[in-house]
Amino acid sequence: MNSAVIFAGGKSSRMGRDKALLPVGGYASMAEYQYRKLKKCFDTVYISSKEDKFNFEVPILYDLFKESSPMVALGSIFEQLEDEVLFVLSVDMPNIDHAEIETLIQAYQNTEPKPDIIIAKSSRGMEPLCGIYRKTILPHVKKLLEEDIHKMSILLDKVYTKMILFQDDKKFLNVNTPEEYQAINP
């Protein structure tokens, strides 16, 4: 597994502005922060987005559908890339670091038969935007999109999904509101 994709095509409605463009960790944007972190772990890192809104050089995979959802992003990236396996991370999960990524990769490598999806699970529940996805999911994603179904839990139920339990819930904080952003970026 040589590639990763950062999902940054959401609406950021609870934040009130595009959270992918908020500064964090000494970088001009959360998108660049995640990109630089993942470049230390993967040969190629893409950003999945509806548009090029970034102030740094990054390969972008554009959404092929007008809706905004992780399902749209998954369908779009697997339609455009040759990669059979990808690591996926949401732009708004800045606390994920190398240890969590390595744990998921090891779980994938040590599981036979290979799962279609391996995701993190915390005490808050499933974390579908921190995981490993195989291209084998594409027919299911296409069918769900044709039926206008965007819930990730439905996809997870339709394919061989393995969940890896993590104890530190703080690692899986999603920065969705101005208050959550202030908590990570005082």
C-alpha positions in Angstrom: 0.0 0.0 0.0 1.7 3.1 -1.3 -1.1 5.7 -1.5 -3.3 7.7 0.8 -6.3 10.0 0.2 -7.4 12.9 2.4 -11.1 13.5 2.2 -11.6 17.3 2.0 -14.8 17.7 -0.1 -17.3 18.2 2.7 -19.6 21.1 3.2 -18.2 22.1 6.7 -21.7 23.4 7.6 -21.3 23.1 11.4 -18.0 25.0 11.2 -19.5 27.8 9.2 -16.4 27.9 6.9 -14.3 25.4 5.1 -12.4 23.5 7.8 -9.9 22.1 5.4 -8.6 25.6 5.0 -8.3 26.5 8.7 -4.7 26.8 10.0 -3.5 24.0 12.3 -0.2 22.6 13.7 1.9 25.4 12.2 0.6 24.9 8.7 -1.6 27.3 6.7 -4.4 24.8 6.5 -5.7 21.5 8.0 -5.4 20.0 4.5 -1.7 20.8 4.3 -1.1 19.6 7.9 -2.7 16.2 7.0 -0.9 16.1 3.7 2.6 16.6 5.2 1.9 14.0 7.9 0.7 11.4 5.5 3.6 12.1 3.1 5.9 10.7 5.8 4.0 7.4 5.7 3.0 7.0 2.0 4.7 7.5 -1.4 1.7 9.3 -2.9 -0.9 11.4 -1.1 -4.0 12.8 -2.8 -6.7 15.1 -1.7 -10.3 14.3 -2.6 -12.2 17.5 -3.2 -14.8 19.2 -5.4 -12.3 22.0 -6.3 -8.7 23.1 -6.1 -8.9 25.4 -3.0 -5.5 24.6 -1.6 -2.5 27.0 -1.2 0.1 24.2 -1.6 1.1 21.8 -4.4 -1.0 18.6 -4.0 -2.5 16.1 -6.4 -6.3 16.4 -6.3 -8.9 13.8 -7.1 -12.0 15.7 -8.1 -15.4 14.3 -7.0 -17.3 13.0 -10.0 -20.8 13.6 -8.5 -22.4 16.8 -7.3 -23.4 15.5 -3.9 -20.9 15.8 -1.0 -20.4 12.6 1.0 -17.6 10.1 1.8 -19.5 7.6 -0.5 -19.1 10.1 -3.4 -15.4 10.5 -2.6 -14.8 6.7 -2.5 -16.6 6.2 -5.8 -14.7 9.0 -7.4 -11.2 8.0 -6.2 -11.5 4.4 -7.2 -12.8 5.4 -10.6 -9.8 7.6 -11.2 -6.9 5.6 -9.6 -5.3 2.3 -10.5 -4.4 1.6 -6.9 -6.1 -1.5 -5.5 -5.7 -0.5 -1.8 -5.7 3.0 -0.3 -5.4 4.5 3.2 -8.2 7.1 3.7 -8.2 9.9 6.3 -10.7 12.7 6.8 -9.1 16.2 6.7 -10.8 17.0 10.1 -9.1 14.3 12.1 -5.8 16.0 12.9 -4.9 13.9 16.0 -4.4 10.7 14.0 -0.7 10.0 13.8 1.8 7.4 12.6 1.0 4.9 15.4 -2.7 4.6 14.4 -1.9 4.4 10.7 0.7 1.7 11.3 -1.7 -0.3 13.5 -4.3 -0.3 10.7 -1.7 -1.2 8.0 -0.4 -4.1 10.2 -3.9 -5.3 10.8 -4.6 -5.3 7.0 -1.3 -7.1 6.2 -1.9 -9.8 8.9 -5.5 -10.6 7.9 -6.4 -13.3 5.5 -8.5 -13.3 3.5 -8.0 -9.6 2.9 -10.9 -7.4 4.2 -12.5 -5.0 1.7 -12.3 -2.4 4.5 -10.4 -2.0 7.7 -11.4 0.9 9.9 -10.7 2.3 13.3 -13.2 1.9 16.1 -13.1 4.0 19.3 -15.5 4.0 22.2 -17.5 6.7 20.3 -18.1 4.1 17.5 -16.9 3.3 14.0 -14.5 5.7 12.4 -15.0 5.0 8.7 -12.8 7.9 7.6 -9.7 6.5 9.1 -9.0 3.2 7.4 -7.9 1.1 4.5 -10.2 0.5 1.5 -9.8 -1.9 -1.4 -11.0 -1.3 -4.9 -13.2 -4.4 -4.5 -15.8 -2.1 -2.9 -16.4 0.0 -6.1 -19.3 -2.1 -7.5 -21.1 -1.7 -4.1 -20.3 2.0 -3.9 -21.7 2.6 -7.5 -24.9 0.7 -6.7 -25.4 2.7 -3.5 -24.8 6.0 -5.3 -27.3 4.9 -8.0 -29.8 4.4 -5.3 -28.8 7.8 -3.7 -27.6 6.1 -0.5 -24.7 7.8 1.1 -24.6 6.2 4.6 -21.2 4.6 5.1 -22.6 2.1 7.6 -24.6 0.6 4.8 -21.5 0.0 2.7 -19.6 -1.3 5.8 -22.4 -3.9 6.2 -22.3 -5.0 2.5 -18.6 -5.9 2.3 -16.1 -7.7 4.4 -15.2 -5.1 7.0 -12.9 -5.4 9.9 -12.7 -2.9 12.8 -9.7 -2.3 14.9 -10.4 -1.0 18.4 -8.3 1.9 19.7 -8.4 3.0 23.3 -7.5 6.7 22.9 -10.7 8.5 21.8 -8.9 11.8 21.6 -7.0 10.6 18.5 -10.4 10.3 16.7 -11.7 13.8 17.4 -13.5 15.2 14.4 -13.1 19.0 14.2 -16.6 20.0 13.1 -17.4 23.1 15.1 -15.6 26.3 16.0 -15.4 25.1 19.6 -13.8 21.8 18.6 -11.4 23.8 16.4 -10.5 26.1 19.4 -9.8 23.0 21.5 -7.1 21.8 19.1 -5.8 25.2 18.1 -5.9 27.5 21.2 
